[in-house]
């Protein structure tokens, strides 16, 4: 009877249910992939699918089980070196650009590793954990949701590099096409605004979203929808990639060195794009995606506008419900919409450098390396994408990438001075 009661309590614990859901989804994302698909690394920014599955497991083993489960025995002590990402205070790690050289452990062994850690985690949850451990578990689940999106963007790059252009999911649903509409401009008179998350809020947030603070906005306007493929194709056809006056200096150097002349996954004739469902015709009214910050900034300048700051974005979007085209929609691709777009479809480049909010304090200990140490030379993106989990997002969420990154599902909306 005691065991049955314990099992019932385990099932009724929301954190246990969420743990099972998130961990199961990572494996479900791989169901159409072969073992060979899951070991390829096509560039330093891309990690093999197998590595993502193992690293997210290492997170729970290292930060939860090792600290909060007395007597826990690691699945394999060597995995601490192989699957640490960037936590220097946790020990040495295998170099990121060389993750694709790890033919062993096999995909099957990684699955055994996940099962070993999941069993230990469920035992720990059944026995009961304190508030500190629950907070770390919740952080680990959001961390895994970040890696679920990376798994999809990374395998997309892997399959695109294959000359056969194979689809991850050949039967992936195709979004219905919607009529184009002009952007509505939301005008803001400027003045003081509050952004960021409160450190005392009961809802989860990352440390880089805190503290909530006041900021001064200048009078501005911001579009209520995203820039479309058709609009961006006009930029390409009007030789936007050949006009140095439109580009930041580093952007022009990158375009010249890399030979960029269109978005990464577009065909040469600008008629098709590579998707997780294979090559498909470009929908001119769907949001343009897979742009670098340099490309987004150049387009905005060409359009006589600019990118919004993250404070402008959060002020405009903050009261809107977190609704839109997310991973749960089943498209895994941006879709044309007929109403305001604030969340989903594509992450949106802002004009804001990724930096600490006034009064920011990173998490204590090794987990303090999660966000704070990357606050240099990167740009804030907002809003989530068609590959993000809906329950992973919120108005204060700020992610970040280097300005030349274009393998992520990133696009833009326009803003301007009022």
N, C-alpha and C positions, 0 to 999 in steps of 0.2 A: 504493500500500500504506500509506503514512504517513497519508493522509487516512482510509482505512478503519479503521486502528487508532485514530486519534483519535476517529472517530465511535463506535467500539465503547466506548472509554473514557468518552465523553460519556454514552452510554446506560447504562453501568454505574455512573455516579456517582449515589448516592442523592439528593444535593441537586438534580441536574439533573432527575431523575425527579419529585421532589416539586415543583420549579418548574413543570414542564409540567402536572402534575396540578392544582395549585392554580389556575394561570392559566387552564387550560381550563375548570375548573368555573365560574369567574365568567361566562364567556360562555354556558355551558350553562344557567345559571340564567335567562338572558334569552330563551331560545328561544321561549317562548310570548308574549313581550311585543312589542307593536308599537313602532315608533320613537316614536309619539306618547305611549305609556305612559312612555317612558324620559326624558321631558323635564319632567315635572310635579313641582312642589314644593308640597305642601299646607300646610306650616307651617315655621317656621324650623328645627325639629329634623330635618325630613325633607330628604334630598338626592335629586335625580333619579338614577335608575339610571345614566344616561349619565355623570353626574359621578363616581359611585363607580368606574365602569370606568376613567375617565381618571385620577382621583386615585391609585388603586393603581398605575397605570402611572407616573405622575409620581414616586412614591416610589422606584421602581427607577432611573428616569432620574436623579433628583437625588442619591440617596445611594449608588448603586452605580456607574452608568456614568460620571457626571461626575467621580467621584473615582478610579475604578479601571480605566477603559477609555481609555487614551491615544488622542487623536484622535477620540473620539466626538462626533458632531454631533447636537444636539437636533433632534427632529422638527419642532418649532415653538417658537421662543423665547417666544412669547406664552403658551404653556401653563403656564409657570412661575408666572405670575400667576393664571391662571384656575383651576388645579387644586391649588395649595397650600391646605392646610386651615387650620392654625393655627401653623405654624412661623415665628415672627416673625424669627428669625435667618436664615431662608432667603430672606427678601424679602417684599415686599408681596403681598396676596392679594385676590381678589374676595370681597365680603362674603357670609358664609354664608346669610343670609336671602334673597339675591338670586340664588342659583344657578339657580333655575327660570326666570330671565329669559334664560338663555344658549341661544338657539335655534341658535347656531353656536358651536363646530364641531358638525357633525351627528353622529348616531350612527355613520354609516358612517365619518366621519373619525376618530372616537374608536377605532373598530376598526382602522383603518390605523395609528393611533398605537400601539395595543397591539402590533400585529404588528411594527412598526419596533423597538420597545423589546425585545420578546421575541427577535427575531433577534439583536440586539446582546448581549443577556444570554446567549443560548446560545453565541454566539461567545466571549464572555468566559469562560464556564464551560469550554468546550472547550480554551481556551488555558491555563486554570489560574488560580485565584485564591488569595490568601493567606487566613489564618485570619480576619483582620479583615473582609475582604469577605464571606467565607462566613457569618460571624455576622450581618452586616447583611442579607444575602439571606434568611437564616432568619427574622430579625425581619420583613422585608418580606412573607414568605409568611404569617406569623401575622397581620400587619397586614391582609393581603388577606382572610384567613379572617374576621377581625372585620368587614370591610366586606361580605363575602358575607352574613353574618347581617343587617347593616344594610340591604343591598339588599332582602332579603325583608320585613323589618319596615317599611321605608319604602314599598315598592310596595303592601304590604297597606293602609297608611293612604291612599295615593293612590287605590286602587280602592274602598275603603270610602267615601271622600268622593264618589264618583260615585253619583248617585241610582239608577243601574241595578244597583249592587252586582255588577259583573262579577267572575268568577273569574279568577285568574291561571292556574290549572290546573284546568279543570272535571272532569278525570278523576283528580284527586288521591286516593290511597288513603284510605279511612276506617278509623281504628283500631278493632279489635275492642273491644266493650264488656266490661268485667270487673265482677264483683260488688264491692260496696263492702266495706270492712273497717275495723275500728276501728284507730286509730293505736296502735302500741306505743311506750311511752315508754322511752327509753334514759336511764338515770340515771348521773350522774357525781358522784363524791364531792368533786370539786374538787381543787385543788392545782396544782402547777407543770406546765406543758405546753410543748412546743415547736411552733411553727408557722412557716410561711414556707419559702422555698426557699433552699438554700445557694448562695452566689455561686460556689462551686467545682464545683457539680454539672454533669455532662456534658450533661444534658438541657436543652432550651430552657426559659427562663422570661422573663417581662418583669421589668424592673428593680424595679417596685413590689411584686413578690413577695418581694423580698430585703430584709435578710438573714434567715436563719433565726434565731429568737430565742426566749427563754423568756418565758412570760406566766403570770399567775396566774388560774386559774379558780375561781370560787365553786361550791359544790354546786348542780347544776342538773339539769334533765331536758329532753330534746329528742325530738320526735316522729320516727318513722322513715319517715313518708310526708308528702306535700304536702297542703295544704288543697284540698278539692274544689269543683267548681262547685256541687254540691248544698248543701254547708255554707255557701258564700258566698251562695247564693240565700236561704238562711234569714236571713242577716244583712240582706240587702236587704229582704226581706219583713217583717222585724221592725223596720223603720224605722231601720236602722243609719245611713243617710245623713242622718237627721233629728235624731239625738241628739248635740248638741254635746259632751256629757260624754265621748264616746268618742274625740274627735279632738284631735290636737295643734292648737295655735292656728293655725299656718300652714296646716295641713290643713283646718281648718274654714273659714278664709278662702277657700281655694281652692275647696272644695266649694260654698260660698255664691256665689262670684263666677262660677264656671264652670257651676253648675247640675248638678253630677254627682249621679246617683242610681242608678247601676249601672256595671258595667265597660264600657269604651269600646265594645266591639264587640258587646255584647248587645242583643237586640231589646227593645222597650219592654215586651212581655209576658213577658220573662225566659225565653222558650222556645227562642230561636235565637241564634246568634252568627255573625259574619262571619269566614270563614276564607279562606286562599289558594285554597281550593276552592269559594268562594262561601258563601252562607248555609246553615247546617246546624243541625240540632237539637242543643241542648246536652246533652252526656253528663254527668249529675249526678255520676258517679264519677271523671271525669277531673279533673286539676288545674286550678284556676282560673288564668287568665292575664290579662295586660295590666292589672295593677293598679299604681297608684302606691305609693310607700312610705307615703304618708298612708293609703291604703285598707288596705294590709296591716297597718299598725300599729293602725288603728281596729278591724279585724276581730279581731286578736289580743286586744285589750283587751276587746272584746265577748265573746270566747270564754273569758275568765278566764285568759289566758295572755299571752305576750309574744313578740317576735321573738328569735331567737338572736343572740348576738354572732358575729362571723366566727371568733373563736377557738374558740367552742363548736362551730360548724359544722365547721370543719376538723378538730378533734379527733375528732368523731363520724364524719365521713365519710372521714378520711384513709386508713384501711386498706381501704376498699371499692374494688373495681375500678371503673375509669371505664367503666361500662356503663349502658345505658338507651336512651331514645328520643331519638335525635339526628337531624340532617338526613339522614343516610344511611338512616334507617328509611323515608323516603319519605312520611311523613304530614304533615310540616311543621305539626304541631298536637299539643298535649299529649294523652297517652293514659292511660287508667286502667291501673294495674298491680296485681299481686297480691303484690308483695314490697316490701322496702325501696327507697325512692327517694332517691338522693343526687345523681345526675347526669342531665342531660337534662330533657326536658319543659319546665320553666320555670326561668329564673334566679330565685334566691330572695333576697328582701330580707333583710338582716340589720339588727341594731340598731346597727351600727358605722359611725361616720363614716369617710369615705375620708381617711386620713391616712398619713403616712410611718411605717414601722416604725422602731424604734430602730436607728440606724446606717445608715439608708438613704442611698444615693448614686446619683443619677441617672446615666444614660449621659453620656459626655463629648460636648461639642459640641452641634450642633443637635438630634441625636436625644435629648438630655436633656429636650427639650420634650414628648416622647411622653406621659409619665405624670405626672411630678412636679408640674408647674405646675397640675394640676387638683385638687390635694389641699386643697380648700376647698369647703365647702357641698354636698358630694355624699355619697352613701351607698353602702356596699359591697354588691354582689350576688355570689352564689356559685352554682356548680353547673352552669352551662351550660343550654341549652334544646334544644327539638326543632328549632331552626334552626341550632344550633351544629354544627360538624364535630367528630366524636369525637376525632380526633387533635390537636385544638386545645386540649383540656382536660386538667387535672391537678388534684390536690387543693389545691394552693397558689394556683390561679388566682383572682385577685380583679379583678372589673370594677366599674364604678361609674356611677351616674346621679344626676341631680338628683331630689329627693324627689317632684316633681310629674310625673315622666315616666311615661306609661302606654301609649305606643305600642310599647314593647318587650315581649318575651314574658317578663314578670316575674310571679311569684306568691310563695307563702310556705309555710313550715312553722312550727309552733308550738313554743315552748319555755317554760320556767318555772323558777322557783327551787325547789330541792329542799327 
